[in-house]
Every structure is written in C-alpha cells, then in structure tokens.
Amino acid sequence: MMTPWAFRSKPPQPSDTEAALREERDRLQAMLDAMPHMLVELDGDRRLVRCRAGWLGPRSPLPEPVRGERFEDALPAPLARLARQVLDEVDEKGRSAGHEYEVPLAEGRRWHSVSASRLPCVTGGSAGYLVVISDTTEAHVQRQQAEQRARTDLAAAMDASHDGIAITDPDGRYLYMNRAHREMFGFTSPEEIIGRSWRDLYAPEVADHIAAVALPALEAEGGWRGEVVGRRLDGSDLPQEVSLTRKAGGGIICMSRNIAKRLREQQEQARLREELQMAQRREIIGQLASGLAHDLNNLLAAIGGSATLIRDLGPGAAEAHAQRILSATEQAGALVRRFLSLGQRQSNRSRIDLRALLHEAADLVRAGLRNRTRLTLALPPEPVWVEADPTDILQVVLNLVINARDAIATAPPRETGYEITLALGAPDPAQLAGPFAAGAPGAGQGYVALTVSDNGPGIAPETQARVFQPYFSTKGAAGTGLGLAIVTGVLAANHGAVALASAPGAGTRFTVLWPIEAHDLAEAPAAPTAATAGALTGCLTGRTVLVVDDHADVLRVLSAFLEQAGAEVVPCADPRDALAALRDDPTLWDLLVTDFDMPHVTGADLGQAANELAPDLPVVLITALPDWRSRMTRATPRFASVLGKPLARSDFLTAAEAAMRSAEAADAVG
C-alpha cells in the first residue's frame, strides 16, 4: 500500500537510500514552500521545533522565533492568548478549528487564521503539535465588503418598504426610521425624528397603554403585535397595526402599517351589511303588510259596499248603523295605509359608477364561497354611470349572487370547480326584447345590462315559474323565500326588469336591465275628483260592463254599484271566463272592471288581452295590492284608472263613467 508521501514507483535500493531521502526531503520542502500557509512544529511542551522559513513573511511585524523557545513566548500578548486557546482546544479535542485574528501593520491591517492538530509520537517522546497559520486578509476583506453590501441592500430594502420600519436604542430613542414610517407620521427627513423618543409619536394615554401592555410582552416573549392610534405631526390620528420585536443588545425593532384605509373599508362593509339587513327587514315587513293588506282590504271592500247598500234602503236605524260601518271602514283603511308605510324606505339616489358597487358586492360575497367556486368580474374599462340608490343596486346584486352561491354549494363537487360571473355592459337587442320574469323596460329609456351567471346545477322549468314568488324557497328551513321577491320589488320601484334563463345541468343566468336615468314610475290615472268630473252624471243606463273579481263578496258589491247606476253587468269570478267572453265578442262591452291578484289569469294579463282584442275598450283596475306593479312580468297594460280597495261607490262610479266618456271622445277624434 502506498503511503501518503510516497513519490517513487518502486522501493529504493540500499545504496541509494541517502540520496533518496535527500530527494524526498527536497520535494517535501518545495511543496511546503509552495503552500500559502505558515507551518509550525511544536514539541509536547509547546516549544518550537521548526517552522517554515520567513515566519509570516516580509510584511509580518512578528520577530523570528528561536528554536526551543515556547511558542506563546514568541508572540505578542493578544496572539499568545489565542495560541494558548488553540492548543488547549487541541489537548481537549485533538484538533482545533480556525481562529481568526487581526495583525496591525504600518500600511494597514491584515488578518490571519490559526488552527492546530496533534502530531503523533515518532521517536518515543511525547506527541507534539502542528500549527497552521494562514493569511486570510483577502477573504476577510471580501467578506467585509459582502457584509457592507448586504447592509447597504438591507437599508435600501427597508427604506423602499411600503411598511414602516423603525429601530430604537435601549432608552426608546429612534436610531433609524424608514421613509414609509416617516411619511405616515408626516416627517420629511430623518433628522426630524432621529434621537426622539417613541412616546413623542403617541398621545400620553396611548403611550401609557403601550408601556403597560406591549413593553412587558416584549420582555417576557420577545415580541408584541397589536393595533394602536398614533399621532401625526399635524396632530391628526393615525390608526396603526404595530409589530414590536426586542433587538439583541437592547432596543426595539418596530414594524408599522397604516390601517386607516382598511378600517374605513371595514366600517363601510359593516354599514352596507347593516343597511342590507335593514332593507331586508323592511322588505319582510312590506311583504307581510302587503299580504295582510290584500285580505283585509277585500274584507273592508265588502263591508263598505254592504253598508252603502244598507244605507240606501231608507231612513231610520239602518241608515245610522250603515254610517257607523262606513266610518269604521274608512278608519280601518287608514290603519292599513299606516301599516303599509312601515315597509317603505326613503330612496337616496345619486349618480354612481356601477363598477365600484359590483366590486363591493364581490368582496362581500367572496369570503362565503364554497365548493371550489370562483367569482369573476367582467367589467368595462370605462365608468358605467347610472342614477340610483346604492343600497338598491347592492340588494339586487347580492341576492342574485348569493342565490347562485347557495345553489352551487349543494351541487356535487367537481375537479374544475364552479364559477359565478358578474358582468356589466350595454344591453343587446335580444336582452331588451325579453321575455322578462319580472318588470319590463320602458319605451325610450336607456338601460345597462347587469348579468349574474353561473355554471352550477341550474333550475328546473317548473321551479323557474315560482322563484320570484314571495316565501317560495328551495333552501328549506335555511331560506326565507324573499331574496328574489326583494329583487322584483326593487326593480319595480326603479322601472327595471329581470330575465331568467336556466336549465338543469346547464347553469343559470339572470339579466337585470337597470335604467341609466332615474324616472319615477308614472302613476295610472286615478278616479276623477268632484272638481274634475265635469259633466259626469253618475247614470250608466245602457252601458254593458264586464266585472271580474275572484272574491265573491267584492264581486257582488261592485256589480250592485253599477246596476244601481243603471248599467247592465256581467259578473265573472273566474278570469278565464272573462277572457273567453272578450274573445267571443270584443265589441259587446263598454267597460272592463278587473281585480289584479287572481288565480290562473292576473288583472294585468286580462287588461293586456283587452288592449289587444278591443283597443278602444277602457279598463279599470281595482286592487287590494299596494305593490301590484312589482308583480308585473311585462309592460303595464293601458288602464283608464287604478283604484285601491276599499273604495267608495261615488269614486268607483265616477271612474267608470269617466273611462267610458274618455274612450268615446277618443273614438270621435279618431
């Protein structure tokens, strides 16, 4: 086996031993001379045996050591201490890692590394030491330069950070503060803050709170995080999120972030949530009030009509009792109107960019998305201005998006997930043409199209016909059945419309047409007052009137009012019968009187059919529903007059005669 220092390929001959040894020694010396290290051999007593010539070279300030001299004695005191440390480490561990020390020179400073290891005993004496001294000045300088560059880069990164960074000394005075931190508090240069106490940036009570809460946590745990309110240079408040860390050697590293915008957003979201909750509560009350009003108004109409008939029988007790009933009827009607006002909300319209509201709605919904659902916004680059109440817009968008989210949440999971898209843009002709599930666009009115679509499970056809009905829900106990009813109510109040397209397994798309300019809905003509009735006589002799109402008592009362005025009346409790009568002979009738909320065919449908079958036939709508407009699914028919229940006989007869007179006048002009 070849030894580590073997240089020949075959053993030397005895006659060549001396020459071979010299050659081997010369080769070894050449190798040692070529090494960039100083090698020192010490005996077991740490005395110099030999060293590489030149000691530490011509630039070394150390004297040439003397053979037999103790190694530590040949060195200056600081270096001697290091040498003892290195050799003691060898005695303990058998080897010492490098220890670096600085050597002062006239032209500067140089750095050296000292390491040592045990030398085995060769002649029977005690084991010695091999000490290696290396000049590490170049590596040390490079390391210092790298550290300086790192410090420079760190300072630049800290100064470029959008978060505030500051460092204090153990007394709490600022040693450093980056630009973001200075700008948060209103300082323009480091000189304005360096050397000042951190307490100067806080009101006394806030500073005391930090000292009582944060500083003890720093001592116990090394760090603290919380929200505090700072004080800017101009005296204004600065809400901050602060993270404090105890620095080695004392002092504090402070990370600070201005959270004023976040707090405003949180407050705005809380306000919006509260407004939406209030709006939903108002809508619930309004829906309840509307249902109650319908039933109560029908009863009041029957009572009031019967009382009128009783009063007309003749003088005496019957007349007094009838008058009392009429008075109670009027008071009950006023009570119903007051009750209905509980569900009304004052509109607060302004000119707004719909894109901002859709971003807000998306932010409110995203946190609740489940089943790997993505919410995507497809908005135009330019502002989309409309005149509207922001709460109305949010109500519509949130109810539609939440419906899509909840439908997807119950769908089977799939690898690609689901997507809800909220889009905004100008409506195309197909969107303007409908058909519409609720509302209808007005002629000559400009609209924007707001689309909420998803690729979820879709809606069955039999369910689509009911989704806008109040209290209908597919969510079981978790649903109120008012979300889409609220949408139709808001759209009706703003003259908007909504279309629904869906199929099982193919997703759902709601398209909302929202008017660009706010226009209050034109009220249908009311009954003429005494001042405007003109030459109306109250006599309807020779007139043929078709009366339609599914409430039998109300139907009898209305028919009796007309018959007492001389009209020939055909009453219909089923609107389908009335529709058939119109189709059989549209010209037979002088007037159509219809209720609105009826099974199978609504008053709006019947009025629309009458407008088409007999364009000159006047139609009077009598309804117990104050919100009948929100239940329209297409354009409103031409109603000559709209009367609410309960109604007075005189108002009814006046409206009926005025409607027929107006139709006759229009025919004469035509």
C-alpha positions in Angstrom: 0.0 0.0 0.0 1.3 3.4 -1.0 2.0 5.8 1.9 0.6 9.4 1.6 4.0 10.9 0.9 5.4 8.1 -1.4 6.7 9.6 -4.7 8.6 6.6 -6.2 7.1 3.7 -8.0 9.5 1.1 -6.5 11.4 0.8 -3.2 14.8 2.5 -3.2 17.9 0.3 -3.2 20.1 0.4 0.0 22.9 2.1 -1.9 20.5 4.8 -2.9 18.9 5.4 0.5 20.7 8.6 1.4 20.2 10.2 -1.9 16.6 9.2 -2.0 16.0 10.7 1.4 17.5 13.9 0.3 15.4 14.0 -2.8 12.3 13.2 -0.8 13.1 16.0 1.7 13.7 18.5 -1.1 10.4 17.6 -2.7 8.6 17.9 0.6 10.3 21.3 1.3 9.3 22.5 -2.2 5.7 21.5 -1.6 5.7 23.3 1.8 7.3 26.4 0.3 4.5 26.5 -2.3 1.8 26.4 0.3 0.3 29.8 1.2 0.4 28.9 4.9 2.9 29.1 7.7 3.6 25.7 9.3 5.0 25.5 12.8 6.0 22.3 14.6 6.0 22.3 18.4 7.1 19.6 20.8 4.9 18.2 23.6 5.9 21.2 25.8 4.8 23.6 23.1 8.4 24.6 22.3 9.4 25.4 18.7 11.0 22.6 16.8 10.9 24.0 13.3 8.8 26.4 11.2 8.6 27.3 7.6 11.2 29.9 6.7 10.0 33.5 6.7 7.7 33.1 9.7 4.8 35.2 8.4 6.6 36.8 5.5 8.3 40.1 5.0 5.2 42.1 6.0 4.9 40.4 9.3 5.6 42.5 12.4 6.5 39.4 14.5 10.1 38.6 15.4 11.8 35.5 14.1 11.2 32.7 16.7 14.1 30.9 18.3 14.3 27.1 18.3 13.4 25.7 21.7 11.5 28.8 22.7 8.0 28.4 24.0 5.5 29.2 21.2 3.4 31.6 23.3 6.5 33.5 24.4 7.4 34.2 20.8 4.2 36.0 20.2 2.6 39.3 21.3 0.3 39.1 24.3 -3.1 39.1 22.3 -1.8 36.5 19.9 -0.2 34.5 22.7 -3.6 34.2 24.4 -5.1 33.0 21.1 -2.3 30.4 20.7 -2.9 29.1 24.2 -6.7 28.8 23.4 -6.0 26.9 20.2 -3.5 24.5 21.8 -5.8 23.9 24.8 -8.6 23.1 22.4 -6.3 20.5 20.7 -5.5 19.0 24.1 -9.2 18.6 24.7 -10.5 17.6 21.3 -7.4 16.5 19.3 -7.9 19.3 16.8 -8.8 23.0 16.7 -10.8 24.8 14.1 -9.5 28.1 12.6 -9.5 31.2 14.9 -9.1 34.5 13.1 -7.1 37.4 14.5 -6.0 40.9 13.3 -2.4 41.9 12.8 -1.7 45.7 12.7 0.7 46.8 10.0 2.1 50.2 9.1 0.3 50.1 5.8 -2.9 48.8 7.3 -4.2 45.7 8.9 -4.0 42.1 7.9 -6.0 39.1 9.1 -4.7 35.6 9.9 -6.3 32.3 10.8 -4.7 29.9 13.4 -5.5 26.2 13.6 -3.7 23.3 15.1 -3.7 19.5 15.4 -1.7 16.7 17.3 1.4 15.2 15.8 1.9 11.5 16.5 5.0 10.5 18.5 7.7 9.1 16.2 10.9 8.7 18.4 9.3 7.7 21.6 8.9 11.1 23.0 5.7 12.9 23.8 3.3 13.9 21.0 3.8 17.4 19.5 1.6 19.9 17.7 1.3 21.1 14.1 0.2 24.7 13.9 -1.1 26.2 10.6 -1.2 30.0 10.2 -2.9 31.3 7.1 -3.1 34.9 5.7 -6.9 35.4 5.3 -6.8 39.2 4.7 -8.2 39.0 1.1 -11.0 36.6 2.2 -11.7 38.8 5.2 -11.8 42.0 3.1 -14.2 40.3 0.6 -16.4 39.1 3.5 -16.4 42.6 4.9 -17.3 44.1 1.5 -20.1 41.5 1.1 -21.4 42.3 4.6 -21.3 46.0 3.8 -23.2 45.4 0.5 -25.7 43.3 2.4 -26.1 46.1 5.0 -26.5 48.6 2.2 -29.0 46.4 0.3 -30.9 45.8 3.6 -31.0 49.6 4.3 -32.2 50.2 0.7 -34.9 47.5 1.0 -36.0 48.8 4.4 -36.2 52.3 3.0 -38.2 51.1 0.0 -40.6 49.1 2.0 -44.3 50.2 2.0 -44.5 49.2 5.7 -43.0 51.4 8.3 -39.7 50.2 9.9 -38.0 51.9 12.9 -35.3 50.9 15.3 -34.8 52.4 18.8 -32.0 52.2 21.3 -32.5 50.7 24.8 -33.8 54.0 26.0 -36.5 54.1 23.4 -35.0 56.8 21.2 -35.0 56.4 17.4 -31.8 55.3 15.7 -33.5 54.6 12.3 -36.8 55.2 10.7 -37.5 54.4 7.0 -39.3 56.7 4.6 -42.7 54.9 4.8 -42.7 55.2 8.6 -41.7 58.9 8.4 -44.3 59.7 5.8 -47.0 58.0 7.9 -46.3 60.5 10.7 -45.7 63.5 8.5 -41.9 63.8 8.8 -39.9 64.8 5.7 -36.4 63.9 6.8 -34.6 61.5 9.2 -33.1 64.5 11.1 -36.6 65.4 12.4 -37.1 62.1 14.2 -33.7 60.5 14.9 -32.9 60.9 18.6 -36.5 61.5 19.7 -38.4 59.2 22.0 -41.1 56.9 20.6 -43.5 58.4 23.1 -43.4 61.6 21.0 -45.5 59.9 18.3 -48.4 59.0 20.6 -50.9 60.7 22.8 -50.0 60.3 26.5 -52.8 57.8 27.2 -51.8 55.7 24.2 -48.1 55.8 25.1 -49.0 54.7 28.7 -51.1 51.8 27.3 -48.1 50.7 25.1 -45.8 50.9 28.1 -48.2 48.9 30.2 -49.1 46.2 27.7 -46.6 46.0 24.9 -43.3 46.5 26.7 -43.9 43.8 29.3 -44.8 41.4 26.5 -41.5 42.3 24.8 -39.6 41.4 27.9 -41.4 38.2 28.5 -41.9 36.9 25.0 -39.6 38.9 22.8 -42.4 40.4 20.7 -45.8 42.0 20.6 -48.4 42.8 17.9 -51.5 45.0 18.2 -53.4 48.0 16.9 -52.8 51.5 18.3 -53.6 55.0 17.3 -50.5 57.2 16.6 -50.4 61.0 16.4 -49.2 62.6 13.2 -47.0 65.7 13.2 -50.1 67.8 12.4 -52.0 66.3 15.4 -54.3 64.0 13.4 -54.9 60.4 14.3 -53.0 57.6 12.6 -54.5 54.1 13.1 -51.7 51.6 13.0 -51.0 47.9 13.1 -47.8 47.5 15.0 -45.4 44.6 15.4 -42.6 45.1 18.0 -39.5 42.8 18.4 -36.9 43.0 21.1 -33.4 43.6 19.5 -30.3 41.8 20.6 -28.4 44.1 22.9 -31.4 46.2 23.7 -33.7 48.4 21.7 -36.8 47.7 19.7 -37.5 46.9 16.0 -40.9 48.3 15.1 -42.9 47.3 12.0 -45.9 49.6 11.4 -48.7 49.7 8.8 -51.2 52.4 8.2 -54.6 50.7 8.6 -56.8 53.7 8.1 -58.0 52.5 4.6 -58.7 49.0 6.0 -60.7 50.4 8.9 -62.7 52.6 6.5 -63.4 49.6 4.3 -64.4 47.5 7.3 -66.7 50.3 8.5 -68.2 50.7 5.1 -68.8 47.0 4.8 -70.4 47.0 8.2 -72.5 49.9 7.2 -73.5 48.1 4.0 -74.3 44.9 5.9 -76.4 46.9 8.3 -78.2 48.7 5.5 -78.9 45.5 3.7 -80.2 43.8 6.9 -82.4 46.8 7.5 -83.6 46.7 3.9 -84.3 43.0 4.2 -86.2 43.6 7.4 -88.2 46.4 5.7 -88.9 44.2 2.8 -90.1 41.4 5.1 -92.4 43.8 6.9 -93.5 45.1 3.5 -94.3 41.7 2.2 -96.2 40.8 5.3 -98.0 44.1 5.2 -98.9 43.6 1.5 -100.3 40.1 2.1 -102.3 41.3 5.1 -103.5 44.4 3.2 -104.8 42.3 0.4 -107.0 40.2 2.6 -108.1 43.0 4.9 -108.8 45.3 2.0 -111.1 42.7 0.4 -113.0 42.4 3.6 -113.2 46.1 4.0 -114.5 46.5 0.5 -117.3 44.0 1.1 -118.2 45.7 4.4 -118.1 49.1 3.0 -120.1 48.1 -0.1 -122.7 46.3 2.0 -123.0 49.3 4.3 -123.7 51.6 1.4 -126.5 49.3 0.2 -128.0 49.2 3.7 -127.9 53.0 4.0 -129.8 53.4 0.7 -132.7 51.2 1.9 -134.2 54.1 3.7 -134.1 56.4 6.7 -134.1 55.1 10.3 -131.8 52.9 12.4 -130.5 51.0 9.3 -129.0 54.3 8.0 -127.3 55.1 11.3 -125.8 51.7 11.6 -124.7 51.8 8.0 -123.0 55.1 8.5 -121.2 53.7 11.5 -120.0 50.8 9.4 -118.8 53.2 6.7 -116.9 55.3 9.3 -115.2 52.1 10.7 -114.3 51.1 7.2 -112.6 54.4 6.5 -110.7 54.2 9.7 -109.6 50.6 9.0 -108.4 51.7 5.5 -106.3 54.5 7.1 -104.9 52.0 9.5 -103.9 49.7 6.7 -102.2 52.5 4.9 -100.2 53.4 8.0 -99.2 49.8 8.4 -98.0 49.6 4.8 -95.8 52.6 5.4 -93.7 50.5 7.8 -92.2 48.7 4.8 -91.3 51.8 2.8 -87.7 53.1 2.5 -86.8 56.6 1.5 -84.8 56.4 -1.7 -81.4 58.1 -1.7 -80.5 58.3 -5.3 -77.2 59.7 -6.6 -75.0 59.4 -9.7 -72.8 56.4 -9.2 -70.3 54.2 -11.1 -71.8 50.7 -11.1 -68.3 49.1 -11.3 -67.4 50.2 -7.8 -70.6 48.8 -6.4 -70.0 45.5 -8.1 -66.5 45.3 -6.7 -68.0 45.9 -3.2 -70.6 43.2 -3.7 -67.9 40.8 -4.9 -65.8 41.5 -1.8 -68.8 40.9 0.5 -69.6 37.5 -1.1 -66.1 36.0 -1.8 -65.5 35.1 1.8 -68.5 32.8 1.8 -67.8 30.9 -1.5 -67.7 27.2 -1.1 -67.3 24.0 -3.2 -64.3 25.4 -5.1 -66.3 28.3 -6.5 -64.7 31.3 -8.2 -66.3 34.7 -8.5 -65.3 36.6 -11.7 -65.9 40.2 -12.6 -66.3 41.1 -16.2 -66.5 44.9 -16.1 -65.8 47.5 -18.8 -62.7 49.7 -18.5 -64.7 52.9 -18.6 -67.1 54.0 -15.8 -70.8 53.0 -16.1 -72.8 55.9 -14.6 -76.4 55.5 -13.5 -78.7 57.4 -11.2 -79.7 55.0 -8.4 -79.7 54.3 -4.7 -76.5 52.3 -4.0 -78.4 50.1 -1.5 -80.9 49.2 -4.2 -78.1 48.0 -6.5 -76.4 46.0 -3.8 -79.7 44.4 -2.8 -80.3 43.2 -6.3 -76.7 42.0 -6.9 -76.1 40.4 -3.6 -79.4 38.5 -3.7 -78.7 37.1 -7.2 -75.0 36.2 -6.4 -75.9 34.7 -3.0 -78.6 32.6 -4.7 -76.0 31.3 -7.2 -73.5 30.6 -4.4 -76.0 28.7 -2.3 -77.2 26.6 -5.3 -73.6 25.7 -6.2 -72.8 24.9 -2.5 -75.3 22.0 -2.7 -74.1 20.7 -6.1 -71.8 17.7 -6.3 -68.1 18.7 -6.1 -66.1 18.5 -9.4 -62.5 18.8 -10.2 -62.7 22.0 -12.3 -64.8 23.7 -9.6 -67.6 26.2 -10.3 -67.7 29.8 -11.5 -70.0 32.8 -10.9 -69.6 35.6 -13.3 -70.8 39.2 -12.6 -70.8 41.1 -15.9 -71.8 44.7 -16.8 -72.3 46.3 -20.2 -74.7 47.8 -22.7 -77.7 45.5 -23.4 -78.0 43.9 -26.8 -81.4 43.8 -28.7 -82.2 40.3 -27.5 -81.8 41.4 -23.9 -84.1 44.3 -24.4 -86.7 42.2 -26.1 -87.1 39.7 -23.2 -89.1 37.8 -22.2 -88.8 39.0 -18.6 -89.5 37.2 -15.4 -90.4 40.5 -13.7 -90.8 44.1 -14.9 -90.4 45.4 -18.4 -88.2 48.1 -20.0 -89.9 51.3 -20.8 -90.0 52.7 -24.3 -87.3 55.3 -25.0 -85.5 54.6 -21.7 -81.7 53.8 -21.7 -80.6 50.8 -19.8 -77.4 48.9 -18.7 -77.3 45.1 -18.6 -76.1 43.5 -15.3 -75.7 39.8 -15.7 -75.2 37.2 -12.9 -74.4 33.8 -14.5 -73.1 30.5 -13.1 -72.3 27.1 -14.4 -74.0 25.4 -11.5 -76.9 22.9 -11.3 -79.5 25.1 -13.0 -83.2 25.5 -12.2 -85.9 23.1 -13.3 -88.6 24.7 -15.6 -91.4 24.1 -13.0 -89.3 25.9 -10.4 -88.5 28.8 -12.6 -92.1 29.8 -12.7 -92.1 30.2 -8.9 -88.7 31.6 -7.9 -89.9 35.2 -7.8 -92.9 34.4 -5.7 -92.7 35.7 -2.1 -91.9 33.0 0.5 -91.0 30.4 -2.1 -87.6 28.8 -1.4 -85.7 25.8 -2.5 -83.4 26.0 0.6 -85.8 24.5 3.1 -85.6 26.0 6.6 -82.4 27.9 5.6 -84.3 30.1 3.1 -86.8 32.9 3.7 -88.1 32.9 0.1 -87.8 36.7 0.0 -84.5 37.2 -1.9 -85.8 37.2 -5.4 -89.1 38.9 -4.3 -86.9 41.7 -3.0 -85.2 41.9 -6.4 -88.5 42.3 -8.2 -89.7 44.9 -5.7 -86.5 46.9 -6.2 -86.7 46.7 -10.0 -90.4 47.6 -10.0 -89.6 50.7 -7.9 -86.8 51.7 -10.4 -88.6 50.8 -13.6 -86.2 47.9 -14.3 -86.6 44.4 -15.4 -85.0 40.9 -14.9 -84.9 37.9 -17.3 -84.1 34.4 -16.2 -82.5 31.7 -18.4 -81.7 28.3 -16.9 -81.8 24.6 -17.5 -80.9 21.6 -15.3 -77.2 20.9 -15.5 -76.6 24.0 -17.7 -76.3 26.7 -15.1 -78.4 29.9 -14.6 -78.2 33.4 -15.9 -80.1 36.4 -14.5 -80.1 39.5 -16.7 -81.0 42.8 -15.0 -81.9 45.8 -17.0 -81.3 48.9 -14.9 -82.3 52.4 -16.1 -79.5 54.8 -16.7 -81.6 57.8 -15.6 -83.9 57.6 -12.7 -87.6 58.1 -13.6 -90.3 57.7 -11.1 -93.0 55.4 -12.4 -95.9 57.2 -13.8 -99.0 56.5 -11.8 -102.0 55.1 -13.5 -104.9 57.5 -13.8 -106.8 57.8 -10.6 -110.5 58.3 -10.3 -111.7 61.9 -11.2 -112.5 64.0 -8.2 -115.6 66.1 -7.9 -113.7 69.1 -9.2 -112.5 67.3 -12.3 -115.6 65.2 -13.0 -117.1 67.9 -15.2 -120.4 66.8 -16.8 -120.4 63.3 -15.3 -123.9 62.3 -14.3 -123.5 59.1 -12.4 -126.0 57.5 -14.8 -124.8 54.4 -16.6 -128.0 53.4 -18.3 -127.5 51.4 -21.5 -123.9 50.5 -20.6 -122.6 46.9 -20.7 -119.9 46.3 -18.1 -117.8 43.1 -17.6 -116.7 42.9 -13.9 -114.1 40.4 -12.8 -113.0 39.6 -9.2 -112.3 36.2 -7.6 -113.6 37.5 -4.2 -117.3 36.7 -4.4 -118.5 39.4 -1.9 -116.4 42.2 -3.6 -117.8 41.0 -7.0 -121.4 41.3 -5.7 -120.8 44.8 -4.3 -119.2 46.1 -7.5 -121.9 44.6 -9.6 -124.6 46.2 -7.3 -122.9 49.6 -7.5 -123.0 49.5 -11.3 -126.5 48.1 -11.5 -127.9 50.8 -9.2 -126.4 53.3 -11.7 -128.3 51.7 -14.5 -125.6 49.6 -16.1 -126.1 46.0 -17.4 -123.4 44.0 -15.5 -121.9 40.6 -16.3 -120.0 39.4 -13.2 -117.2 36.8 -13.5 -115.5 35.2 -10.5 -113.1 33.3 -12.9 -110.9 35.5 -15.1 -110.7 32.7 -17.6 -114.4 33.1 -18.3 -114.0 36.8 -18.7 -111.2 36.2 -21.2 -113.4 33.8 -23.2 -116.2 36.4 -23.2 -113.8 39.1 -24.5 -112.7 36.8 -27.3 -116.3 35.8 -28.2 -117.4 39.4 -28.8 -114.8 42.2 -28.1 -117.2 44.9 -29.2 -120.0 43.9 -26.8 -118.5 45.7 -23.8 -118.4 49.3 -22.9 -116.1 48.8 -19.8 -114.0 46.1 -18.2 -113.5 46.3 -14.4 -111.0 43.8 -13.1 -109.1 42.8 -9.9 -105.4 42.3 -10.2 -104.4 39.3 -8.0 -106.5 36.4 -9.3 -105.7 32.7 -10.0 -104.8 31.5 -13.5 -105.0 34.9 -15.1 -104.0 38.2 -13.5 -105.7 41.5 -14.0 -102.6 42.6 -15.9 -102.9 39.7 -18.3 -106.6 40.3 -18.7 -106.0 44.0 -19.3 -103.3 43.2 -21.9 -105.7 40.8 -23.7 -108.4 43.5 -23.7 -106.0 46.1 -25.1 -105.2 43.7 -28.0 -108.7 42.3 -28.6 -110.6 45.6 -28.2 -108.1 48.6 -28.3 -110.9 51.1 -27.6 -112.3 49.2 -24.6 -111.5 51.1 -21.3 -110.1 49.0 -18.5 -110.4 50.0 -14.8 -108.2 48.1 -12.3 -109.4 47.7 -8.7 -106.8 46.0 -6.5 -106.1 45.4 -2.8 -102.4 45.1 -3.5 -100.4 48.3 -3.0 -97.4 46.8 -4.7 -99.1 45.4 -7.7 -96.5 47.0 -10.0 -93.7 44.8 -8.6 -95.7 41.7 -9.8 -95.7 42.8 -13.4 -93.8 40.5 -15.7 -94.1 42.5 -18.8 -95.2 46.0 -20.0 -98.1 47.5 -18.0 -101.4 47.4 -19.9 -103.3 50.6 -20.6 -105.5 51.1 -17.5 -108.0 54.0 -17.7 -107.9 54.2 -13.9 -106.5 52.3 -11.0 -108.5 52.2 -7.7 -107.5 50.7 -4.4 -109.6 48.7 -2.1 -111.6 49.6 -0.1 -113.3 52.1 -2.4 -116.2 54.5 -2.2 -119.2 53.9 -4.5 -119.0 57.5 -5.7 -115.3 57.2 -6.7 -116.0 53.9 -8.4 -118.9 55.2 -10.5 -117.1 58.4 -11.3 -114.0 56.4 -12.5 -116.2 54.1 -14.6 -118.2 56.8 -16.3 -115.1 58.9 -16.9 -113.3 56.0 -18.5 -116.2 55.4 -20.9 -116.6 59.1 -21.7 -112.8 59.3 -22.5 -112.9 56.3 -24.8 -115.9 57.8 -26.7 -114.1 61.1 -27.0 -111.0 59.4 -28.4 -113.2 57.5 -30.9 -114.8 60.7 -32.0 -111.4 62.4 -32.6 -110.1 59.3 -34.4 
